[in-house]
Amino acid sequence: MLHSSLRELALQANRCESTAAARGILSEAQDLLRNALRHRESETELTAWFSRVVSDVVRSPAIASPVRLTGAVSRGDAIPSMPITWLGEDAQLLEILESVGLQGRQAEEEFLAWRVDAGYPVGIGGEQQLLDEALSLRPPALKVVNGLPDPDSEVDIESYLLAPIAGIARWAAPSPRPTLDRLEIAIERQLLSPSESQSLAAAWETAISIAMRRWLANMDGRSTTLDNLPALDRTAYGAACRLVAQTFAAISARYSQESSDSQETLDPQNVN
């Protein structure tokens, strides 16, 4: 269970009556988050907590924003180094977020992924589109030198881990819920095998953990190489990247084959 100070702040978030109070809650949330990380609280629990605080502040009387949150914050996956994204326009919201060191941006409504994370229905053909979009995020294999990941490789947590895993999870369970929950649903829907889901979940937790620690150390947003990560993070990052690459290869091969089989069935030349 999260510390009582975190729970108490979360209860205040949707009661903000002024923009000053809203700024205060968002600033204090980041301070409490830093303290919780230093005390080794669960990073995935903290992402859910932080997402809830931000969401409740946005909906509070102080802001009462007309926008619809999407992306990591609407799923319950947000950390302070990620942009808070939304559908619609609200210049005041952007100003408030930036005043407390957070990023904000308006999402492009034509992208299905943003609409799905905001809670809109997938629509006809939407799940196939989500799968195609997810597979397009398949990360390249890490460059290997002497059997080990190249120490000069750039660390890209978003492109190699977070974005592809979130994409597959979104396809598997297209409603705004945490990525780890979506991966569990993928097993129930028989879209991913238990081992595939578990591999992606483990890689996700690794990615969130490393990203949180980099934010805590004020290193987020700065490029770095694998060699500059702490030894444990370097090992964990390399292992997570391999898991994601291998899992994506299996998913891509399976669904490409299913698509090919479907096309052969529909081909008039193959109809008796």
KOLGUFI-628659 format. One record per residue: y negated, z, x negated of N, C-alpha, C in turn. Coordinates in steps of 0.1 Angstrom, whole numbers, plus 5000, padded with zeros to 4 digits. Layout:
// residues N
YZXYZXYZX ...
This chain:
// residues 272
501250004992500050005000498850004991 497849924995496549924988495850054988 494950074978494250194977493350214989 493050334993492250365005490850305004 490250294992488950244991488950094995 489950024992490149884996490249875011 491049955017491249955032489949995039 489250085034487950135040486950015040 486849955028485849845028486249725037 487449705038487949595047487549625062 487549755065487149795079485749775082 484949775071483449765073483049615073 483849525068483449385066482949315078 483549335089483149265101482049335109 481549445104480449515111479149505104 478949415095477649395088476649355098 475549425098474449395107473249325100 473249315087472149255080472749175068 471949075063472448995052472549085040 471649185039471749275027473149355027 473549395039474849465041475949365037 475849245041476849145038476949125023 475849105017475849095002476449214995 476149335001476649454995478249464996 478749425008480149425010480849325000 480349204999480949104990480849144975 479749214971479649254958480649374955 480649464964481549584963483049534963 483349434971484749384971485149334957 484249274950484649224937484749344927 483949444928484049554920485349634922 485749644935486949714938488149634934 488049504935489149414931489349434916 488349434908488449454893489149584890 488749694897489349824895490849814899 491149754910492549744915493449664905 492849564899493649484889493849574877 492949644873493149734861494149844864 494349874876495349974880496649904885 496749774882498049694884498449694898 497549684908497849654921498449514923 499249494933499849354935498849254937 498849144928497849044929497948964942 499148944947499248864960498748954972 498949084971498349164982496849164981 496349164968494849164966494249034971 494948914970494348794975494248794990 495248854997495148865011494048955015 493849065008492749165011491449095009 491249034997489948964994489648855005 490648785008490448675018489948735032 490648845035490248905048488848955048 488449025037487049075036486048965037 486248855029485348745030485248685044 486448655050486448605063485748685073 485948815073485348905082483848915080 483348915068481948905065481248785071 481948665069481448545074481348545089 482248615096482148625111481348745116 480848825107480148945111478848915118 478249005125476948985132475848945122 475948985109474948955100474848805096 475948745097476048595093476348515105 477448555112477848485125477848335122 478448295111478448155107479148065117 478647945120479347855129480447775123 480647795109481547715102482947765105 483947675101485347715102485947715088 486347835084486847855070488147775069 488347725057489547655053489947685039 491047615034491447635020492047775018 491847825006492547945001492148065010 490848075013490348195020490948195034 491148085041491648085055493148115054 493848085043495248105042495548245038 494648315032494848445026495248445012 494848335005495248314991494048324981 492848364986491648354978491548454967 490948414956490548504945489048464942 488248554936486848524934486548404926 487448354918487148234910487248104918 487848114930488047994938486847974947 486447854950485347824960485847864974 484847924981485047954995484747825002 485647765010485447635016485447645031 484747555037484647555052484347415057 484647405070484247285077483047315085 482047225085480747245091479647265081 478447305086477347325077476747455079 476447525068475747655069475047685055 473847645054473147665041472947815038 472747895049472548045046473848105040 475048065045476248115040476348085025 476047955021476147915007475248004999 474048025004473048104996473548254994 474148305005474648445004475748454994 476648364994477848364985477348354971 476448254968475948234955475248354949 474548424958473748544954474648654949 475848654952476748764947477848704938 477548584932478448534922479648454927 479748424940480848354945480448204947 481448114947481147974949481447944964 480747854969480947804983480747654984 481447594993481247444995481747405008 481147295013481547235026482747135023 483847155030484947065028484746935035 485446835031485446705037486346695049 485846685061486746695073487746585074 487546475067488546365069489846395062 489846495053491146525046491946615055 493146575058494046645067494346785062 494446805049494846935043493747045047 492447005046491447095050491547135065 491747035073491847055088493047145091 494147125084495347205087495147345083 494547365071494247505067493247575076 492447495083491447555092492047585105 493347545107493947575120494047465130 493547345126493647235136495047175136 495447115147496847055148497046945138 498346925134498646825124498446685130 498846665142498746535148499946445145 500046335152501146245150501146185136 502346195130502446145116501846235106 501246345110500546435101501446495090 502746535094503546605084503946505073 504246385076504546285066503346265057 502146265063500946255054500746375045 501046495050500946615042501946615031 503146555034504146545023503746445013 503146335017502746235007501646294999 500646365005499546424998500146524988 501046604992501646704983502346644971 503146544974503846484963502946404953 501746364958500746304949500146404939 500346534942499846634933500846684923 502046614923503046644913502546654899 502646764892502046774879502946704868 502246654858503046594847503746704839 504846674832505546764824504646814813 504846944809504046984798504546914785 503646884776503946824764504746924755 505746874749506646964741506646924727 506547024718506547004704507647104698 508647044691509747114685510447204696 510647144708511347214718510547324726 509247344722508447434729507147374734 506547424745505247374750504247354739 503547244738502547224728501447324729 501247404718500247514719498847454721 498647324718497247264720497047214734 498047224743497947174756496847254764 496047184772495047254780495747334791 495347454793495847534805495047494817 495747444827495147404840495947464851 495647584855496447664865496347594879 495147534882494947474895495747344896 495747254886496347124887497847134885 498347224876499747234873500547324882 499847424888500547524896499947544910 498747584912498247624925498147504935 497547394931497347284940498747224945 499647194935500847134940501747224949 501747354945502547454953501947464967 500647484967499947494980500147374989 500247254983500447134990501747124996 502847154989504147154994504347265005 503747375003503847485013503147445026 502047385024501247335036502047235045 502747145038503547055045504747125052 505247225045506447285051506147375063 504847425063504447515074503047495077 502647385084501247345086500447435096 500247555092499347645099498747745089 497547795092496847875082497448015080 498348015070498948145066499148145051 499448255044499548255030500648165025 500448115013501348015007502748075006 502948195002504248255001504948265014 504248295025504848285038505248145042 504448055039504747915042506047875035 506247915022507447885015508647945021 508548065027509648135034510048045046 509048005053509247925065509947785062 509647735050510247615045511747625045 512247745042513747765042514247765056 513547835065513947835079513947695085 513047615081512947485087513847385079 514547435069515447355061514747235054 513447255051512747155044512847175029 513047305025513247335011514547415010 515247404999516447494997515947634993 516747734995516347864990515847874976 516647804967516247804953514947734950 514647624958513447554956512247644961 512447704972511347794977511147904968 512147964963512048084954511448044941 511747924936511147874923509647864925 509247794936507847774938507147904941 507748004948507148134950506948204937 507948204928507748274915506648204907 506548074907505548004900504148034906 504048044919502848084926502348224922 503248314922502848454918502448454904 503048384895502648374881501248314880 501048214887499648144886498548234891 498848304903497848394908497548504898 498648564892498448674883497648634871 497948514865497148474853495748444857 495548374869494148344873493348464875 493948574881493348694884492848764871 493848764861493448824848492348754841 492348624842491348544835489948574842 489948584855488748624862488248764858 489248854857488848994853488248994839 488748904830488248894817487048804815 486448754827485348664827485648534819 486948494820487348364813487548254823 487448284836487648174846486548074845 486947944847486047834846485847784831 486447854822486347814808487647744804 487547634798488747564793489447644782 490747634781491447704770492747634768 493347654757494647594754495747704755 496947654755498147744757498147844746 497747804734497847894722496948014724 495847994732494848104733495148204744 496248174752496648274762497448384755 497348504761498148614756499648574756 500448624747501848584745502648584758 502548694766503248704778502848594788 501448574789500948474799501348334794 501348314781501748184776503248154780 504048244778505448224782505648204797 504948294805505048284819504448154824 503348104819502747984823503647864820 504247864808505147754805506347744814 506947864817508047874825507747824840 506547874844506147834858505947684859 505347624849505047474849506347404850 507347454842508647384842509347394856 509247514862509847534875509147434885 507847424885507147334895507547194892 507547154880507847014877509346974881 510247064878511647044882511847044897 511147134904511247144918510647024925 509546974920508846854926509746734924 510346724912511246614909512346604920 512946724923514046724932513546694946 512446744950511846724964511546574965 510846524955510446384956511646284956 512646314949513846234949514546234962 514646364968515346374981514646304992 513346324993512646265004512346115002 512246074990512145924987513445854992 514645924989515945864994516045865009 515545975015515645975030514745865036 513545845030512645735035513345605033 513945585022514645455019515745435029 516545535031517645525041517145495055 516045555059515445525072514945385073 514345335062513845195062515045095064 516145125057517345045058517845035072 517845155078518345165092517445085102 516145075099515245005108515144855104 515644815093515644675088516444595098 515844485105516644405114517844345108 517844315095519044255088520244345088 519944475089521044575089521444625103 520944555113521244595127522344505132 523544555136524644475141524244415155 
